[in-house]
Amino acid sequence: MTHKGPRGGWSSDECPAGAFARRAFLQGTVAAGLVGAAGGGPLDHDADTAGRKNAGTGTIPFHGYHQAGIATPPQPTGTFASFDVMVADRTELTDLFRSLTAEARFLTAGGMPPKTPPDDGILGLQVVPDDLTFTLALGRTLFDGRYGLSSRKPAQLVTMEPFRHDDLNPAMAQGDLLIQLCAAHRDTLVHALLSVLARTGGAMKPRWRIDCQRNPPRPVGIPRDWFGFKDGISNPDTTDAATMDQLVWVQPHTAEPAWTAGGTYQVLRSIHFNLDKWAKVPLAEQERIFGRRKASGAPMYDLADNASDTLDPIYTNDPQGLVTPLNSHVRLANPQTPQTAATSAILRRSYDYNLTLDPRGGLDLGHAFCCFQRELNTYIAMQTRLEGEALVPFISPRGGGYFFAVPGVRDEHDYYARGLLT
Ligand code: HEM
């Protein structure tokens, strides 16, 4: 994660601690937050003297100018859960966000859980941090008339309208809030979700959820998706602060409301793969559909099975698309032309889902496509180009939505979206 100093951040005395616990549903979380902050905190890596790997002891810092779970290298498991907010007014909404903050702060640090309501014990006596990140994003509907927030809506935030080939199921789309949970192990995510539900006591109603994973590298490097292609190669360097500022993080003093600085637009699309159809496509054609080699992940011009996937695709000497077809996935996503330069870079942080059986037959495997960008319009322009891609017959986008991932929680006095709510 790229950490930055507070730029125009809130001072701690703007957030009186006494205002912290107002509603009954807050009580457990407040206790949890305090335990996490004041000792009983995370186990540290060195304490794992038994030499066990994956013991759940890794901690990803929760506080920062940006939320974790965006520039953070993707952990092996993920859950995206969407909720509708049920509270009556802005005061209760603020309480809910304080409650979510305290819960996220505790779960990501680990420690002894509060006694009320009792922890479910899934992670043992002491909650392990397990590289958990908790990332909160807001949907457009939160800015309707209910909480008087419409004038503070992120400028480009809209409801995701179906693209030409989408098969959107409204029950699996949008929502007031999106919580992205990522960790080393799935039990940590289930525990986190149960904990959030228990401690927010009906203030949020679950709407839809996608559980997913990052496949391990086969054999090395970038993981493969269910189509067997290395996926996630061309991506902005998340360790380069200038790149992230340019492409991902909303900057202060722009057309966006001031509170959004440090946040980013998040897009989630659950995309079913038609693998029966895909299996009938010869390898050479599959490669032309994606515009990269399948075994190596290298650009089309390198035929060697052991070619490097770090080679850059180059289209200047291939204007007709004889090597990399003009309607291939990578070439439409990023055509490398002056006209598309401003709409060709997003930060992809996708996962693979593996649900039970597809009601329409076969396995329900697909992509929890997730990306972050400073401007939502960048994504919309890119996806509009991809309406013409050769991959269309093999995918079926069924859910997801557009959200705004709020700026980071600066310190123990701050809470999610404080600048929006105050
Ligand atoms: C079924 C869903 C998708 C699959 C299976 C998929 C797969 C891939 C693969 C295999 C690559 C090439 C390797 C790499 O650079 O990572 C790639 C590249 C890329 N994809 Fe996707 N993708 C999907 C959806 C999307 C969507 C919805 C977008 C954005 C609207 C997108 C944007 C990109 C971009 C920007 C690149 C890099 C292009 C470049 O600069 O070379 N992808 N994708």
Residues whose N, C-alpha, C, O or C-beta is under 5 A from the ligand:
A	BS01	HEM	D225 F229 K230 D231 G232 I233 S234 I271 F290 R292 V330 A333 N334 S344 H367 F369 Y379 M382 Q383 I395
